[in-house]
């Protein structure tokens, strides 16, 4: 989400950006929240014009002004139909169609096409003529009924192909749909632009011309048929031939959920992992919740797996809404016996403590970590992680020496083991270096930060390398080497961008800006600080945004007046 928001703001920066969204009442909730956030941001330069059902305005956009558009008049509808179909309606037809569709141009166009297809209307030199008396009451009531009647006229193979495509999504791969069906017939409907059209620059990908048609196609399937379609699409996506399909894990999970299939929970965990790896935290949490289910499993093995998923969900939720982690984790910890799966129970409790620390609830975090220490003894890595968080608690309380001692115990507990958590070593070396720097042990801090870089590189963590290089740059500044510090920050910036760590990118721009100010390079400094403020806003890092704004304000105050 952060990457999308940043892209919108970047495009809007020169002269503004107007977004046009059709059928806004059909947009998913997460996208609506993101869009509302962008629109609410001061000076974002982004505006929205959306069309949709006036009685179904999404809550996220309810504060925006609404304009009710009147329907087209019968004469205007006739002009539209003439331009689209090449033939006008007779006066009596114009009245009947206008009365039925209530000014809706899409309904009018679909209705006339239906009447032509079933032979009720004939083209003549004078325009469309009905074969007999025609009144508004004799016509289909709404657009859905019209589309349903039009679909009835299709060959059964074409209808089956479209229904399977409708289950796959608004956009679909023709080859995937074809492969999921037993036969290969029906694909000729891809040439009928009334129903689907190819997506530009995406070979083999099509989209439905109207979302209403896709909904009608899905509604015509019985619950059993819908579940079967979902299951067959999931099975097809899992074939080797479709390994490179975009967001494959997410689509498989969606289909298995729709099929209520036994493998849905495991697929949802994989989808959550897929989103988490891309920093799409809210989407990851949503899939992890589906993976968890509502109740603890019947066996210790299942409960152990559920608590692992719970810990992953808590980690992601901590990134965007730490206050919500308690409501996610505590009910599970209360319902699961700590003796049944002590290690995973302790890890879930630790994740809750991490969120409490982020909220500044140091005492609560310390109590929770102390409770988790006993169960954590069953797993060396979990115990080391708990000790590491206790070190952060001591750091927050200003007990730096005690924090270093706890970290030493954490490393000792790990011994020479390879960590299951790939970030374990670089994160803890980073913390150790920061504590040693605070104690004035700069040489030891440099060793710790260098080890953090090496450990992050060994697990291909661009984020870890960026953060460690930023810390080494800080030591360069203390050593009176500003040029070398800037060089380290530039290396860190590339890696932070590569890793998608928006907050670290903002921090690097801020630190570079301060160095440039100290060096008298004011125009460059201003540019970097403005970037820091913008990136911090995108990342939701309010403290960083305020710090950058404060330095920029100070610079403006010092600027010579003419």
C-alpha positions in Angstrom: 0.0 0.0 0.0 2.8 2.4 0.9 4.4 1.9 -2.6 1.1 2.7 -4.3 0.5 5.8 -2.2 4.0 7.0 -2.9 3.5 6.4 -6.6 0.3 8.4 -6.6 2.0 11.3 -4.8 5.0 11.2 -7.1 2.7 11.4 -10.2 0.6 14.2 -8.5 3.6 16.3 -7.5 4.1 18.4 -10.7 0.6 19.6 -11.3 -1.9 17.4 -9.5 -3.6 14.1 -10.3 -7.3 13.3 -11.0 -8.4 9.7 -10.5 -11.5 8.5 -12.3 -13.0 5.4 -10.7 -16.1 3.7 -12.2 -18.5 1.7 -10.0 -16.7 2.9 -6.9 -19.3 1.0 -4.7 -17.6 -2.3 -6.0 -14.1 -1.3 -4.9 -12.6 -3.5 -2.1 -12.4 -2.1 1.4 -8.6 -2.0 1.7 -8.2 0.0 -1.6 -11.0 2.4 -0.5 -9.2 3.0 2.9 -5.9 3.7 1.1 -7.6 6.0 -1.4 -9.4 7.9 1.4 -6.1 8.3 3.2 -4.5 9.8 0.1 -7.4 12.2 -0.4 -7.3 13.3 3.2 -3.6 14.1 3.2 -2.9 17.8 3.1 -1.2 19.1 -0.1 -1.3 15.6 -1.7 -2.6 17.1 -5.0 -4.8 14.1 -5.6 -8.5 14.4 -6.5 -11.2 11.8 -7.2 -14.2 11.6 -9.5 -16.1 8.3 -8.9 -19.3 6.9 -10.3 -21.5 4.5 -8.5 -24.8 3.6 -6.8 -25.8 6.7 -4.9 -27.5 4.5 -2.3 -24.3 2.5 -1.7 -21.6 5.1 -1.2 -18.7 3.4 0.6 -18.2 4.5 4.2 -14.6 5.4 3.6 -15.7 8.0 1.0 -18.9 9.1 2.8 -17.4 12.5 3.7 -16.9 13.5 0.1 -19.4 15.6 -1.8 -22.0 13.6 -3.8 -23.6 14.7 -7.0 -26.7 12.9 -8.1 -26.8 12.6 -11.9 -30.2 12.6 -13.5 -30.9 9.9 -16.1 -30.8 10.7 -19.8 -34.0 11.8 -21.5 -35.6 9.5 -24.0 -34.4 11.6 -26.8 -30.8 11.6 -25.4 -31.0 7.8 -25.1 -32.2 7.5 -28.7 -29.3 9.6 -29.9 -26.8 7.4 -27.9 -28.4 4.2 -29.3 -28.3 5.6 -32.8 -24.6 6.4 -32.5 -23.8 3.0 -31.0 -26.0 0.7 -33.1 -26.4 2.8 -36.3 -30.1 2.8 -36.2 -32.6 4.9 -34.2 -35.8 3.9 -32.3 -39.2 4.7 -33.5 -41.1 7.2 -31.3 -43.2 4.4 -29.5 -40.0 2.4 -28.9 -38.2 5.4 -27.6 -40.9 6.0 -25.0 -41.1 2.3 -24.0 -37.3 1.9 -23.6 -37.0 5.3 -21.9 -39.7 4.5 -19.3 -38.1 1.1 -18.5 -34.5 2.0 -18.2 -35.1 5.3 -16.3 -32.3 7.1 -18.1 -29.6 4.5 -17.6 -27.6 4.3 -20.9 -26.0 1.0 -20.1 -29.4 -0.6 -19.4 -30.8 0.9 -22.6 -28.0 -0.4 -24.8 -28.1 -3.9 -23.4 -31.9 -3.9 -23.6 -32.0 -3.0 -27.3 -29.3 -5.5 -28.2 -31.4 -8.2 -26.4 -34.6 -7.2 -28.3 -32.7 -7.4 -31.6 -31.1 -10.7 -30.7 -34.4 -12.4 -29.9 -36.2 -10.9 -33.0 -38.5 -8.5 -31.2 -36.9 -5.6 -33.0 -36.2 -5.4 -36.7 -34.0 -2.9 -38.5 -35.8 -0.9 -41.2 -35.0 2.2 -43.2 -37.1 4.2 -40.7 -35.2 2.7 -37.7 -35.9 -0.1 -35.3 -39.4 -1.3 -35.4 -41.2 -3.8 -33.0 -42.9 -6.8 -34.5 -45.8 -6.2 -32.2 -47.1 -4.0 -29.4 -44.3 -3.2 -26.9 -44.7 -1.6 -23.5 -42.4 -0.8 -20.6 -44.1 -3.4 -18.5 -43.3 -6.2 -21.0 -39.5 -5.4 -20.9 -36.9 -6.9 -18.4 -37.0 -4.9 -15.2 -33.3 -4.2 -14.6 -29.9 -4.5 -16.2 -29.2 -7.8 -14.5 -32.3 -9.4 -16.0 -31.3 -8.0 -19.4 -27.8 -9.4 -19.2 -29.2 -12.8 -18.0 -31.5 -13.0 -20.9 -28.7 -12.2 -23.3 -26.5 -14.9 -21.8 -29.3 -17.4 -22.3 -28.8 -16.9 -26.1 -25.1 -18.0 -26.0 -24.1 -21.5 -26.9 -23.7 -23.7 -23.8 -19.9 -24.0 -24.2 -19.5 -20.3 -24.5 -21.7 -19.7 -21.4 -19.7 -22.3 -19.4 -16.4 -20.6 -20.4 -17.6 -17.2 -19.3 -18.9 -18.6 -16.0 -15.6 -20.1 -15.3 -13.8 -16.9 -16.2 -16.2 -15.0 -14.0 -15.2 -17.1 -11.0 -11.5 -16.5 -11.8 -12.0 -12.7 -11.6 -12.7 -9.4 -13.4 -9.4 -10.0 -15.3 -8.5 -13.5 -16.3 -6.0 -15.6 -18.2 -7.7 -17.3 -21.2 -5.3 -20.2 -21.0 -5.9 -20.8 -17.3 -9.7 -20.8 -17.8 -9.4 -23.1 -20.8 -7.1 -25.5 -18.9 -9.4 -25.7 -15.9 -12.3 -26.9 -18.0 -12.6 -30.5 -19.2 -13.1 -29.5 -22.8 -11.6 -26.8 -25.0 -14.8 -25.5 -26.5 -16.3 -22.1 -25.7 -13.1 -20.0 -26.1 -14.6 -18.5 -29.3 -16.6 -16.2 -27.0 -13.3 -14.3 -26.4 -13.9 -12.6 -29.8 -17.3 -11.2 -28.6 -16.5 -7.7 -27.3 -20.0 -7.5 -25.8 -18.7 -9.7 -23.0 -14.9 -9.6 -22.8 -12.1 -7.5 -24.3 -8.3 -8.1 -24.3 -6.2 -6.2 -21.8 -3.7 -4.0 -23.7 0.0 -5.1 -23.5 -0.9 -8.2 -21.6 -1.1 -11.1 -24.1 -3.7 -13.7 -23.2 -5.3 -11.6 -20.5 -8.9 -10.5 -20.9 -11.4 -8.4 -18.8 -15.1 -8.4 -18.6 -16.6 -5.5 -20.5 -19.1 -4.9 -17.7 -18.7 -6.0 -14.1 -22.5 -6.5 -13.9 -22.2 -9.2 -16.5 -19.6 -11.0 -14.4 -21.8 -10.8 -11.3 -24.8 -12.2 -13.3 -22.7 -15.1 -14.5 -21.6 -16.0 -11.0 -25.1 -15.7 -9.6 -26.3 -18.3 -12.2 -24.1 -20.9 -10.6 -25.4 -23.1 -7.9 -23.4 -23.2 -4.6 -22.1 -26.7 -5.6 -21.1 -25.5 -9.1 -19.4 -22.4 -7.6 -17.4 -24.5 -5.2 -16.4 -26.9 -7.9 -15.3 -24.0 -10.2 -13.1 -22.6 -7.4 -11.5 -25.9 -6.7 -10.8 -26.7 -10.3 -9.2 -23.3 -10.8 -7.0 -23.7 -7.7 -5.9 -27.2 -8.9 -5.1 -25.7 -12.3 -3.1 -22.8 -10.9 -1.0 -25.2 -8.9 0.2 -27.0 -12.0 3.8 -26.4 -13.1 2.6 -24.8 -16.3 1.1 -21.9 -14.3 4.0 -21.4 -11.8 4.8 -17.9 -13.1 1.2 -16.6 -12.8 1.2 -13.3 -10.9 0.1 -13.5 -7.3 -0.3 -17.2 -7.7 -0.3 -18.0 -4.0 -3.0 -15.4 -3.3 -5.2 -16.6 -6.1 -4.9 -20.3 -5.0 -5.9 -19.3 -1.5 -8.9 -17.3 -2.7 -10.2 -20.2 -4.8 -9.6 -22.8 -2.0 -11.5 -20.5 0.4 -14.3 -20.2 -2.2 -14.4 -24.0 -2.5 -14.3 -24.4 1.3 -11.5 -27.0 0.6 -9.4 -28.7 3.2 -6.2 -27.1 2.0 -7.5 -23.5 2.3 -5.9 -22.7 5.7 -2.4 -23.8 4.5 -2.9 -21.8 1.3 -3.9 -18.7 3.2 -0.7 -18.9 5.3 1.3 -19.0 2.0 -0.7 -16.0 0.7 0.0 -14.2 4.0 3.7 -14.9 3.6 3.6 -13.6 0.0 2.0 -10.3 1.1 4.3 -10.0 4.2 7.4 -10.4 2.0 6.2 -7.4 0.0 5.4 -5.2 3.0 1.7 -5.3 2.4 1.0 -5.8 6.0 -2.8 -5.5 6.2 -3.4 -7.9 3.4 -1.0 -10.3 5.0 -2.9 -10.1 8.3 -6.2 -10.7 6.6 -5.0 -14.0 5.1 -3.3 -15.1 8.3 -6.6 -14.6 10.1 -8.3 -16.9 7.5 -5.5 -19.4 8.1 -6.0 -19.4 11.8 -9.7 -20.2 11.8 -11.8 -19.4 14.8 -10.9 -22.2 17.3 -7.7 -24.0 18.4 -7.2 -27.3 16.6 -7.8 -30.7 18.0 -4.2 -31.8 18.2 -1.0 -30.3 19.6 0.6 -30.2 16.1 -2.3 -28.2 14.7 -2.3 -25.8 17.7 1.5 -25.4 17.3 1.0 -24.4 13.6 -1.8 -22.0 14.5 0.3 -20.2 17.1 3.1 -19.9 14.5 0.6 -18.3 12.1 -0.6 -16.1 15.0 2.9 -14.9 15.6 3.3 -14.0 11.9 0.0 -12.1 11.9 1.1 -10.2 15.1 4.4 -9.3 13.4 2.6 -7.8 10.4 -0.1 -6.0 12.4 2.6 -4.4 14.7 3.9 -2.6 11.6 0.6 -0.8 10.9 -1.6 -1.0 14.0 0.2 -2.1 17.1 -2.7 -1.3 19.3 -4.8 -4.0 17.6 -2.3 -6.8 18.4 -3.6 -7.3 21.9 -7.1 -8.1 20.6 -5.6 -10.5 18.0 -3.2 -12.4 20.3 -4.6 -12.5 23.8 -7.8 -14.5 23.1 -5.6 -17.2 21.6 -3.1 -17.2 24.5 -6.0 -17.5 26.9 -7.6 -20.5 25.1 -4.4 -22.5 24.5 -2.6 -24.4 27.3 0.9 -23.1 27.6 2.0 -26.6 28.5 0.6 -28.0 25.2 3.0 -26.0 23.0 5.3 -23.9 25.3 7.7 -22.7 22.6 5.1 -21.4 20.1 3.0 -20.0 23.0 6.0 -18.0 24.2 6.8 -16.7 20.7 3.2 -15.4 20.3 3.5 -13.7 23.7 6.8 -12.2 22.6 5.2 -10.8 19.5 2.5 -9.1 21.7 5.3 -7.7 23.9 7.0 -6.2 20.8 3.7 -4.3 20.0 3.5 -3.1 23.5 7.0 -1.8 23.4 6.2 0.0 20.1 3.3 1.7 21.9 5.6 2.8 24.8 4.0 0.3 27.3 7.3 -0.7 28.7 6.1 -2.1 32.0 3.4 -4.3 30.3 6.0 -5.6 27.8 8.4 -6.5 30.7 5.7 -8.4 32.6 4.7 -10.3 29.5 8.2 -11.2 28.5 9.0 -12.4 32.1 5.9 -14.7 31.9 7.2 -16.0 28.5 10.7 -16.8 29.7 9.7 -20.1 31.4 7.9 -21.6 28.4 10.6 -20.2 26.1 13.2 -22.5 27.8 12.0 -25.4 25.6 13.3 -23.7 22.4 16.8 -22.0 22.4 15.9 -19.6 19.7 12.6 -18.5 21.2 14.4 -18.0 24.6 17.1 -16.0 22.8 14.4 -13.8 21.1 12.7 -13.2 24.5 16.1 -12.2 26.0 16.6 -9.8 23.1 13.3 -8.1 23.7 14.1 -7.9 27.4 17.3 -6.1 26.4 15.1 -3.6 24.5 13.0 -3.1 27.6 16.2 -2.3 29.6 17.3 0.0 26.8 13.9 1.8 27.1 14.4 2.2 30.8 17.9 3.6 30.4 19.6 0.5 31.8 22.1 0.2 29.0 24.7 -2.1 30.7 22.0 -4.5 31.8 20.7 -4.6 28.2 24.1 -5.5 26.9 24.3 -8.4 29.4 20.9 -9.7 28.3 22.1 -9.6 24.6 25.2 -11.5 25.6 23.0 -14.2 27.2 20.9 -14.3 24.0 23.9 -14.9 21.8 25.2 -17.5 24.3 21.8 -19.4 24.2 22.0 -19.6 20.4 25.5 -21.0 20.5 26.5 -21.6 16.9 23.1 -22.6 15.8 21.7 -21.3 12.5 18.6 -19.2 13.3 15.2 -20.1 11.9 14.4 -16.4 11.8 16.8 -15.1 9.1 16.9 -11.6 10.7 17.9 -12.8 14.2 21.6 -12.2 14.0 21.8 -8.9 12.2 18.9 -7.4 14.2 20.6 -8.3 17.5 24.1 -7.2 16.4 22.5 -3.9 15.4 21.0 -3.5 18.8 24.3 -4.5 20.5 26.2 -1.9 18.5 23.7 0.8 19.3 24.0 0.0 23.1 27.8 -0.1 22.9 27.8 3.3 21.1 25.6 4.7 23.9 28.2 3.4 26.4 31.0 5.2 24.5 32.5 1.9 23.3 32.8 3.1 19.7 35.3 0.4 18.6 33.1 -2.4 19.9 30.1 -0.7 18.3 31.9 -0.6 14.9 32.6 -4.3 15.2 28.9 -5.1 16.0 27.6 -2.9 13.1 30.1 -4.5 10.7 28.9 -8.0 11.8 25.3 -6.8 11.3 26.1 -5.9 7.7 27.8 -9.3 7.1 24.9 -11.2 8.7 22.3 -9.2 6.7 24.3 -9.8 3.5 24.5 -13.6 4.2 20.7 -13.8 4.4 20.1 -11.4 1.5 18.4 -8.8 3.7 18.7 -5.4 1.9 16.9 -3.8 4.8 19.4 -5.2 7.4 22.3 -4.0 5.4 20.8 -0.5 5.0 20.2 -0.1 8.7 23.6 -1.3 9.7 25.3 0.9 7.1 23.3 3.9 8.5 24.7 3.2 11.9 28.3 2.9 10.6 27.7 6.3 8.9 26.8 7.7 12.3 30.2 6.5 13.7 31.9 8.2 10.7 30.3 11.5 11.7 31.5 11.1 15.3 35.0 10.4 13.9 34.9 13.7 11.9 34.6 12.0 8.5 31.4 13.6 7.0 32.3 12.8 3.4 32.7 9.1 4.2 29.5 9.2 6.2 27.6 10.6 3.2 29.0 7.8 1.1 27.8 5.2 3.6 24.4 6.8 3.6 24.1 6.7 -0.2 25.0 3.0 -0.1 22.4 2.5 2.6 19.8 4.4 0.6 20.1 2.2 -2.4 19.6 -0.9 -0.2 16.7 0.5 1.8 14.9 1.4 -1.5 15.6 -2.1 -2.7 14.2 -3.6 0.5 11.1 -1.4 0.5 11.9 0.0 3.9 10.1 3.4 3.6 10.9 4.5 7.2 14.6 3.8 6.8 14.7 5.6 3.5 13.2 8.6 5.3 15.7 8.3 8.1 18.6 8.2 5.7 17.4 11.3 3.8 17.0 13.1 7.1 20.5 12.2 8.3 22.0 13.1 4.9 20.1 16.4 5.0 21.6 17.3 8.4 25.1 16.5 7.2 24.6 18.7 4.2 23.4 21.5 6.4 26.4 21.2 8.6 28.6 21.3 5.5 26.9 24.5 4.2 25.3 22.8 1.2 21.9 24.3 1.9 20.1 23.7 -1.5 21.0 20.0 -1.4 20.2 19.8 2.2 16.7 21.3 1.6 16.0 18.8 -1.1 17.0 15.8 1.0 15.0 17.0 4.0 11.9 17.6 1.8 12.3 14.0 0.6 12.7 12.8 4.2 9.4 14.6 5.2 7.6 13.1 2.2 8.9 9.6 2.7 8.1 9.7 6.4 4.6 10.7 5.6 4.2 7.8 3.2 5.6 5.4 5.8 3.3 6.7 8.5 6.4 7.8 10.6 5.0 10.9 12.2 8.0 11.5 14.4 10.3 11.6 11.3 7.9 13.8 9.4 7.9 16.3 12.3 11.7 16.2 12.7 12.2 17.0 9.0 9.6 19.7 9.1 11.3 21.2 12.1 14.8 21.4 10.5 13.2 22.8 7.3 11.5 25.5 9.4 14.7 26.3 11.1 16.5 26.7 7.7 13.7 29.0 6.5 14.1 31.1 9.6 17.8 31.5 9.0 17.5 32.3 5.3 18.6 35.9 4.6 15.8 38.3 3.9 15.9 40.7 1.0 
